[in-house]
Amino acid sequence: MSDTLRDQLLGLGFKPAPKPERPERGNDPKRGNGRRDGKPASGARADARGPGAKPAQPGQHRNEQRRGPGGKPAGRPAGKPGQPGQGKPRSREDIDLAKAYAIRAQREKDERIAAEQAKQEEARQRREARARLAELVKDQALNVPDAEIARHFPYGGKIKRIYVTPDQLKALNAGELGVLQMDGRYVLVSAQMLAQAEAVFAPAVALKVDPNAPAQDDPYADPQYQVPDDLVW
């Protein structure tokens, strides 16, 4: 039928034939809801699990595959005693030995700390004693700048010397004078000052002559035993 005739029929009151309705996708008997037998897809899983079984949850099948017999996880084999990772119980002997080592280490540490503290305390006392000695001997030195006689004496494991006058040499050998070591130099002082200095800091006493001691105890007291200045010790 041409378009002109169709328009004439519509003009006379004829209505066009209704179009067949398109069946819904889920109710199409030919498609069968995505399956050839027309049964719902969810029924297959339910039939496989048996009547009355609950729908499977997501991830449930993977968890079931990971579990071995008895419901235990199949990822790692059960460890046996003696294998790596299993801590061996410590015996009583091992525990006692560890405690002994710890006690000894602590004792050695305490001894080192105590020795260091004692050393620091001794150094502090020496500094304070030297400071008091310097204040005591201030302006008490009897050294003569142009003295020419060298009086030798042992001190600190070595032979030291101080230059004195003839009168000072006699007084020094008689015990009326003495020598102190002060900041690397040797100071000639009176016997009274030497005694006070010895009470403050005894290591500073470099020469203290006992007039009653035998002459052989101090061979350097006699001028004839003077050591030449150019002698290297």
Helices and strands as residue ranges (DSSP letters): H 3-11, G 32-34, H 42-49, H 60-66, G 69-71, H 92-137, E 149-155, E 158-164, H 166-173, E 177-182, E 185-190, H 191-200, G 202-204, E 205-208, G 215-217, G 219-221, G 223-225
